[in-house]
């Protein structure tokens, strides 16, 4: 992990190596405000680059795993469980 000290108004740039469509489209991160407990960042990035908070990415990953395709055997097991519950709770 690279650790860089920056003050409000200062920035850092992530250089795109220039491969394919994104050639020369760098990402700039500017420190807009800083206090003892938080930092406000401004991020300039090409439209092709998704900029997400990490917790949003993690939830998306969890949702994709939860919605994965079920095998026929797993689906049969779920259906059998539902049928058992229906027969016990008319």
TORKOL-4160 file (C-alpha; in steps of 0.2 Angstrom, whole numbers, padded with zeros to 4 digits, m for minus):
90
<pt num="1" X="0000" Y="0000" Z="0000"/>
<pt num="2" X="0007" Y="0017" Z="m0005"/>
<pt num="3" X="0004" Y="0030" Z="0009"/>
<pt num="4" X="0004" Y="0049" Z="0003"/>
<pt num="5" X="0001" Y="0064" Z="0013"/>
<pt num="6" X="m0009" Y="0077" Z="0005"/>
<pt num="7" X="m0017" Y="0094" Z="0011"/>
<pt num="8" X="m0033" Y="0101" Z="0005"/>
<pt num="9" X="m0031" Y="0108" Z="m0012"/>
<pt num="10" X="m0018" Y="0095" Z="m0017"/>
<pt num="11" X="m0021" Y="0080" Z="m0028"/>
<pt num="12" X="m0013" Y="0064" Z="m0034"/>
<pt num="13" X="m0015" Y="0057" Z="m0052"/>
<pt num="14" X="m0017" Y="0038" Z="m0056"/>
<pt num="15" X="m0009" Y="0037" Z="m0073"/>
<pt num="16" X="m0017" Y="0026" Z="m0086"/>
<pt num="17" X="m0004" Y="0017" Z="m0096"/>
<pt num="18" X="m0013" Y="0020" Z="m0112"/>
<pt num="19" X="m0020" Y="0003" Z="m0118"/>
<pt num="20" X="m0035" Y="0003" Z="m0129"/>
<pt num="21" X="m0049" Y="0015" Z="m0128"/>
<pt num="22" X="m0044" Y="0023" Z="m0112"/>
<pt num="23" X="m0027" Y="0029" Z="m0118"/>
<pt num="24" X="m0022" Y="0045" Z="m0109"/>
<pt num="25" X="m0038" Y="0045" Z="m0098"/>
<pt num="26" X="m0030" Y="0047" Z="m0081"/>
<pt num="27" X="m0039" Y="0047" Z="m0064"/>
<pt num="28" X="m0036" Y="0063" Z="m0053"/>
<pt num="29" X="m0040" Y="0062" Z="m0034"/>
<pt num="30" X="m0041" Y="0079" Z="m0025"/>
<pt num="31" X="m0042" Y="0082" Z="m0007"/>
<pt num="32" X="m0056" Y="0095" Z="m0005"/>
<pt num="33" X="m0057" Y="0095" Z="0014"/>
<pt num="34" X="m0049" Y="0086" Z="0029"/>
<pt num="35" X="m0053" Y="0086" Z="0047"/>
<pt num="36" X="m0048" Y="0075" Z="0062"/>
<pt num="37" X="m0061" Y="0062" Z="0058"/>
<pt num="38" X="m0064" Y="0062" Z="0039"/>
<pt num="39" X="m0057" Y="0067" Z="0022"/>
<pt num="40" X="m0068" Y="0074" Z="0007"/>
<pt num="41" X="m0061" Y="0068" Z="m0009"/>
<pt num="42" X="m0065" Y="0074" Z="m0027"/>
<pt num="43" X="m0062" Y="0061" Z="m0040"/>
<pt num="44" X="m0061" Y="0065" Z="m0059"/>
<pt num="45" X="m0061" Y="0049" Z="m0069"/>
<pt num="46" X="m0066" Y="0043" Z="m0087"/>
<pt num="47" X="m0084" Y="0038" Z="m0088"/>
<pt num="48" X="m0078" Y="0020" Z="m0092"/>
<pt num="49" X="m0071" Y="0019" Z="m0074"/>
<pt num="50" X="m0084" Y="0015" Z="m0061"/>
<pt num="51" X="m0080" Y="0024" Z="m0044"/>
<pt num="52" X="m0088" Y="0015" Z="m0030"/>
<pt num="53" X="m0087" Y="0016" Z="m0011"/>
<pt num="54" X="m0080" Y="m0001" Z="m0005"/>
<pt num="55" X="m0095" Y="m0006" Z="0005"/>
<pt num="56" X="m0106" Y="m0004" Z="m0010"/>
<pt num="57" X="m0095" Y="m0015" Z="m0020"/>
<pt num="58" X="m0095" Y="m0028" Z="m0006"/>
<pt num="59" X="m0114" Y="m0028" Z="m0005"/>
<pt num="60" X="m0115" Y="m0030" Z="m0024"/>
<pt num="61" X="m0103" Y="m0045" Z="m0024"/>
<pt num="62" X="m0113" Y="m0053" Z="m0010"/>
<pt num="63" X="m0129" Y="m0051" Z="m0020"/>
<pt num="64" X="m0121" Y="m0059" Z="m0035"/>
<pt num="65" X="m0116" Y="m0074" Z="m0025"/>
<pt num="66" X="m0133" Y="m0075" Z="m0017"/>
<pt num="67" X="m0142" Y="m0075" Z="m0033"/>
<pt num="68" X="m0131" Y="m0088" Z="m0042"/>
<pt num="69" X="m0139" Y="m0101" Z="m0053"/>
<pt num="70" X="m0145" Y="m0116" Z="m0043"/>
<pt num="71" X="m0142" Y="m0134" Z="m0048"/>
<pt num="72" X="m0157" Y="m0144" Z="m0052"/>
<pt num="73" X="m0154" Y="m0155" Z="m0036"/>
<pt num="74" X="m0153" Y="m0139" Z="m0025"/>
<pt num="75" X="m0169" Y="m0132" Z="m0033"/>
<pt num="76" X="m0178" Y="m0149" Z="m0030"/>
<pt num="77" X="m0173" Y="m0148" Z="m0012"/>
<pt num="78" X="m0180" Y="m0130" Z="m0010"/>
<pt num="79" X="m0196" Y="m0135" Z="m0018"/>
<pt num="80" X="m0198" Y="m0150" Z="m0007"/>
<pt num="81" X="m0195" Y="m0139" Z="0009"/>
<pt num="82" X="m0208" Y="m0127" Z="0003"/>
<pt num="83" X="m0221" Y="m0141" Z="0000"/>
<pt num="84" X="m0217" Y="m0148" Z="0017"/>
<pt num="85" X="m0221" Y="m0131" Z="0025"/>
<pt num="86" X="m0237" Y="m0130" Z="0015"/>
<pt num="87" X="m0243" Y="m0147" Z="0020"/>
<pt num="88" X="m0240" Y="m0143" Z="0039"/>
<pt num="89" X="m0247" Y="m0125" Z="0038"/>
<pt num="90" X="m0263" Y="m0126" Z="0028"/>
